[in-house]
Every structure is written in structure tokens, then in C-alpha cells.
């Protein structure tokens, strides 16, 4: 499935709802749910999404921990078919963007290794002829843990990105952008007594690397905070390409729709990098199920946002 939506000038909310419905109605998703012991729900779109989200609680393998801390599960007979179905959902493949030019490319931060490969994917696409007006790397100031650093150090071609003291995710993304663009960074940091309100920004060639402050002083910044800060740079009818990991495509696409909105006739698309670059890290059956849970959460929240807009 391709994660792309051209929002019309009128009835855009319907177009978003139709996309959610098309995603939910994919046979591959139903096969996964039934193979996992679930019963396919009936009712309205909202009722079905809510029921599937509730069912997906059994796929919360994180329990509040980081993704790299998920403990491996015993192999299941349907693991191979699950991965084939995940490919149909676009979660284990890397499509080329549908257009040749986008006004903006947004690269999302996350686990260090995956974040670096998202940037690699974007710059490879640009070298192959993809035209991008502006690049924004949306990241955070969290400290990167040793397990993440070790995964990067094991890959000689990118190990230099983390070769000194433990960096923040922002530092990793700045260095990775320098590596793939060949440009040097100009960095500005905005400290704050509350670490959740700290922020930083770097200009690297034609790319901006942004770590926004949290909108809530009680929590650390998240992807939505970065979207909200950068959204003012996006024109009313601009095209936006989101580059993330394939396994996160559904969830990140729903987050992009919510963050960028459907009030303007924009084109929003999300693509991933080839999963084989990860060499088995965070790409197995258990990871697919974990991120399907995230995707269902994203679909559920998208429908709630549509409903709130209709009531408003």
C-alpha cells in the first residue's frame, strides 16, 4: 500500500476518512488479526477501528520501555505469512516516492540507527534525481543510550557519527546530515532549566535540523511538537514527503495527517528505507505487531480528530 494522499480543496475530511477505511479494509490486516486469534469486527468504521485498537493491546511488547528493550518472543507458525502480509501493508518494503518533486522533505528522528538510515535514504533519492525544495530533520534532545550507539558503531560506514561522548539524538542527526550532504553545520542551542523545554536548531546546507521544545513542560518533546514548530514553513498547497522507517509508515503517516491538517489542498506522502539495511534489528514479526498497534492508535486518533472537526 502507498501512503500518499492528495487533499482536495473541498471535502478533504472525507478523503482522510476514506484513506483510513481503505487501510483498515486491507485483507492483509484482517489475515494478521485472525492469525493472532482475533475476530474481525463489524459495525461502523469508528467501531471497527476502536475494536481493533483494543485487540492490539496484546501487541504492546514495550510496556513503556524503549523498542530495543523488547524481549524476543517464541517463534509462531504464522510468522512467515505475517511478514508477507506486512509487505502488503507497506511495512517491510521501500517504495520510491510517487512524484519527482516535493516542496518539503521531513525526516523523522528516532532510534539512532534507523534515523541515520532515513537520512541516507533521502539523500540517495536526491542523488537519483528526486527534487526537494526544503529539507527538515525533526528530532529531539534525548540522550542516545549505549545499545543504540553500539548498533551504529558496528557499521563502519557510519560509525564516525557516534565516535565520541554519548550524543543526543539531535547531535546524531546533525552529524548524519553533514555526512550525507557534505555540508557543515551551524548549530544554535536554546537551553532551559526545564530539560523538556530545551531546544536546538542546525542549518546544514539546505537542511534544517530541528529539536523543538515540548508543548507540555511535564513531558519530553515528541514528533508532534516538531511538526507544530515547522508547520508554519509549509505553504497552503505544498507537497510534503515524510521519510521514516518502513515499519513505522502507517503510524507516521497518520501522525503527519493530524499534524499538518486537512484544511488545505496539500499532498502528503510517506516512504521508508529498505528494511534490510537494519540487518534484522527492529524488523521481525514481533516488531511488526508492535507497530501495527501504533498504526491502529494513529488511525483511531485520526478519526477522533475528524469527528472533533465535524462537531466544531
Order of alpha helices (4+ residues) and beta strands (2+ residues): beta-alpha-alpha-alpha-alpha-beta-alpha-beta-alpha-alpha-beta-beta-beta-alpha-beta-alpha-beta-alpha
